[in-house]
Amino acid sequence: MPYSFRSARILAQPVTGAETPEIETVYAGNRELLLLLDRENDPPVLARRFVEHQNLPPRGCRSSLHNLILREPMASDIIGLMSLYTGYPKGDVAYVGELFLSAEFQGIGLGREAYLSLEAMLRPGPMTRVRVGVGLKNWNALRFWIRLGFMQVTGMSGDRCFGPGRHAFLELQKNL
């Protein structure tokens, strides 16, 4: 089932190959953040992986991955992107793998609106929990997800020692 939703300021729809340049622009606008998050931080590579549904969790299948483009409903301008994987790591868990907004749309509540709209869409279905992975160096994202109620730590991964080029993540969970 393809996921999509609409809120007051956001239209979320499945990504298409024609949107690759816009997706690349979203990633490029978040370049400094990408350098903190992962070893893979090249916007063209990330955009191709997103559009081709290659951003899967371990042992994931493409039919459970829902990569969404976030647009302004009236102007159709690209606001950002969101990745949702259903059934990982367990059947009743929805995993938000990515949520990136274009720089000009950050800090005005659109990330919160996008997530809460997604949660409202998921709530009546079979999913009972939502998880996110957050880079430890990404303090703004940690604050964002914790304010949205993601209080349970379900995992930690990454490099054991802190330093340049090192990465570590917390996996946070919220019950629906």
C-alpha positions in Angstrom: 0.0 0.0 0.0 1.6 3.4 -1.0 1.5 5.8 1.9 0.6 9.5 1.4 -0.9 12.1 3.6 -2.0 15.8 3.5 -1.9 18.3 6.3 -2.5 22.1 6.4 1.0 22.9 4.9 2.3 19.5 3.6 1.4 17.1 0.8 3.4 13.8 1.2 3.4 11.5 -1.8 5.5 8.6 -3.0 8.7 9.8 -4.7 9.3 9.4 -8.4 12.4 9.3 -10.5 11.5 12.7 -12.0 12.1 14.2 -8.5 15.7 13.1 -8.3 17.1 16.6 -8.8 14.9 18.1 -6.0 15.8 15.2 -3.7 19.5 15.9 -4.3 18.9 19.6 -3.5 17.3 18.7 -0.2 20.3 16.5 0.7 22.7 19.2 -0.5 21.0 21.8 1.7 21.6 19.5 4.7 25.3 18.7 3.8 26.7 19.8 7.1 24.3 17.6 9.0 25.0 14.7 6.6 28.7 14.9 7.5 27.8 14.4 11.2 25.4 11.5 10.5 27.0 8.9 8.3 29.9 7.9 6.3 27.7 8.2 3.1 27.0 11.9 2.7 27.2 12.6 -1.1 23.9 14.2 -2.1 23.7 12.6 -5.6 24.3 9.1 -4.2 21.8 9.6 -1.4 19.2 11.0 -3.8 19.6 8.0 -6.2 19.3 5.6 -3.3 16.2 7.3 -2.0 14.5 7.4 -5.4 15.5 3.8 -6.2 14.4 2.6 -2.8 17.8 1.3 -1.9 17.8 2.9 1.6 16.6 -0.3 3.3 17.3 -1.6 6.8 19.2 -4.8 7.2 17.4 -7.7 5.4 14.7 -5.2 4.4 12.4 -5.6 1.4 11.4 -2.8 -1.0 7.6 -3.4 -0.6 7.8 -2.2 3.0 9.8 0.9 2.2 7.8 4.1 1.6 9.9 7.1 0.5 7.9 10.2 0.4 8.4 13.6 -1.1 7.0 16.5 1.0 5.6 19.4 -0.9 3.7 22.6 -0.3 0.1 21.7 -1.3 -0.7 24.8 -3.3 2.7 25.8 -4.8 4.1 22.2 -5.2 7.5 23.4 -4.0 9.5 20.7 -2.4 9.7 21.0 1.4 11.7 17.9 2.1 11.6 14.1 2.2 10.6 11.3 4.6 11.4 7.6 4.6 9.1 5.1 6.4 9.7 1.4 6.7 6.8 -0.7 8.0 7.4 -3.9 9.9 11.0 -3.3 11.1 12.4 -4.6 13.3 9.1 -6.3 14.2 5.8 -6.5 12.4 4.0 -3.8 14.5 6.8 -1.2 14.2 6.9 1.7 11.8 10.5 3.0 11.3 11.1 6.6 10.3 14.5 6.3 8.6 14.8 9.8 7.3 13.2 13.2 7.7 15.0 16.0 6.0 13.6 19.5 5.2 15.0 22.0 2.8 16.9 24.7 4.7 14.3 27.4 4.0 11.5 25.3 5.5 13.3 24.4 8.8 12.5 25.9 12.1 8.8 26.7 11.3 7.1 23.6 12.6 6.9 21.6 9.3 8.9 18.6 10.6 6.6 18.3 13.6 3.6 18.7 11.3 4.9 16.0 8.9 5.5 13.6 11.7 2.2 14.2 13.5 0.4 13.7 10.2 2.2 10.5 9.6 1.4 9.3 13.1 -2.3 10.1 12.6 -2.3 8.0 9.4 -0.5 5.1 11.2 -2.6 5.1 14.4 -5.7 3.2 13.1 -3.6 0.5 11.4 -1.7 -2.5 12.6 1.4 -0.5 13.7 1.6 0.0 17.5 5.0 1.7 17.8 7.2 4.1 15.8 11.0 4.1 16.0 13.6 6.5 14.7 17.4 6.4 14.6 19.1 9.6 15.6 22.8 10.5 15.2 24.3 11.4 18.6 26.0 14.4 17.1 22.6 15.7 15.8 21.4 17.5 19.0 18.6 19.3 17.2 17.1 16.0 16.0 17.5 14.5 19.5 15.5 17.4 21.0 13.0 17.2 18.1 12.2 13.5 18.6 12.2 13.6 22.4 9.7 16.5 22.3 7.5 14.4 20.1 7.5 11.7 22.8 10.2 9.3 21.7 11.5 8.6 25.2 12.3 4.9 25.1 15.9 4.0 24.0 15.7 0.6 22.1 19.2 0.5 20.8 22.6 2.0 20.3 25.0 1.5 17.4 28.1 3.0 15.8 31.7 3.6 16.6 32.8 2.9 20.2 35.2 5.9 20.3 34.3 9.6 19.7 36.3 11.5 17.1 36.3 13.1 13.7 34.7 10.8 11.1 33.2 8.7 13.9 29.4 8.1 14.1 27.0 6.7 16.7 23.2 6.5 16.9 20.4 6.0 19.4 17.3 4.2 18.4 14.2 5.8 20.0 10.7 4.5 20.2 7.2 5.8 20.9 4.0 3.9 21.4 1.1 4.9 19.1 
